[in-house]
Amino acid sequence: MSIAEDILQDHGILSTDTRSKVIEYILRKETACSLKELQHALAITSRHEKPVNKTTFYRTIDLFEENGIVHRVDDGTGIAKYAISKHDSAEGKWHLHFRCEVCNRTFCLPDPIPNELLSIGDNHHVKKVNMVLQGICEKCCENLPNE
């Protein structure tokens, strides 16, 4: 059984070719990717097979987001991106992202921060936080000319 099939089974979702391909692509990519990028990747992998129906594709992404398989990342570019949700995230901590201004990659940061760091008082119940740090990633920093 593949990792994609394991993820689908863990969430009680029937495994289909499209669902498996979407998960496998995002896992391989290791960065958040846009719907357009995902569609393009699926079109390439399905070139010799039956093409993926656009409605099926959007329903798959919605299903994954509803079930916590992927999460939407708003990285300030105006284009929604999706990344695999890590199930080992600690309870009571917020998940952060980083967007490189040089290579334009957006990726999940490995270390969540405690909810208490973002306390806004007792009368509020925060359900979701979107935090994106922007700057230059490690890989791009290595390629910058030394001044």
N, C-alpha and C positions, 0 to 999 in steps of 0.2 A: 504494500500500500504506500502511495506517495505522501509527502508532507501535506500537499493540498487536500488529498482525500482524508487524511487524519484530521485536519482542521475542520473540514466540512462535517465529518462524522462527530467530532467533539461538540459541534453546535447543533447537531440534529438536522443537518441540511443534506438533502439528496445530492450526490455527486453527479455533475454533468461535465461534458467536455469543456464547455464555455467557462463554467465556474472554476474548474481546475486550472485552466489556462490563465485566467485572471489572477488567481492566487499565486501560481507559479511565477508569473511575470513580475508581480510586485515583490515577491520574495527575492528573486534574482536581482532585481533593480537596486534594492537596498536604499532607495531614496523615494520620496513621495512623487507620484506621477499623476499627470492630468488625465482626464477622460479621453482627450484627443490622442495623447500618447498611448494609452491603453488600447484604444480602438485601432490605431495604426499597427501596434504590435500584434494584435489578434488577427488583423487582416493579413499580415505577413505570414504568421504561423498557420493560417487557415487557407492559404493560397490554393492548395491542391485539394482542399476539402470544401464542404458546404460553408459559405460565408456566414459569419455571425450576424444574426438579426439585430438591428439597432435597439429595438424595444427590449429584446432579451438581454442585451448588454446593459442597458440602463437599469432594468429590474434586478440584474445580478449585483450591480454596485449598490443599489438601494438595500437589497437583502443583506449584503455583507455589512453595510453600515448599521442597519437595524440590529443585527446580531453581534455587533462588536468585533467582527473579523477585520474590518478596516476602519480607519477614522479619517475624517475630512480635515485637511490642513489648509487654513487660510494664511498664506505666507506674505500677504501684502501685494501680490502681483495681480490680484483680481481674477485669478484662475484657480478654481478649487482643485486641490490635489489630494491624493489618497495614499495612505501608508498602512501597512499591516499593523494591527494592534497587538502589542505584546501582552500576553496574559500574566507575565511575571511582575507586572507593575505593582508596586506596593500600595496597599489600601491607604487612603488618607494622604496621597501625594499627587501633585499636578505633573503632567507630562509636558515637556517643552520641545520646541523645534528650532532649527537653525537654517537660515537661508544665506547662501554665499552670494555676495554681490558680484563676484567675478565669473564663476561658472554657472550661476543661477540654480544650483542644486538645492533642494530642501530635504532635510533629513531629521529624523527623530534623535534627540539627545538621550544618551543612555541613563543619566542619573536624574530621576524625578526630584522635585523639591517639595518639602512639607507644606500642606495646606495652610498652616499657621502663618507662613511668611506672607500670605496674601489676605490676611484677616481684614474684613471690612465691617465688623461689628456683629452683634448677636442677632439683630433683626433681619439679617439677610441669609438666604440659603443659596449658595452658588452651586450650580449644577454642572457647569462646563467652563473651562478656561482655555483661551487660545493665546498662547504666548510664543512668539517667534523672535528669536535673537537674530540680528542681521549683522553681517560682517564678512570676513574673508576666511574660508575654511582652511584647514591645515594643509591640504594638498595644494591649494592655490598659493598659500603663503610660501611654500617651498619653491614655487616657480617664479616668485616675484624677484626682480633684480635687487641686489643688495645696494643700498645707498650709503 
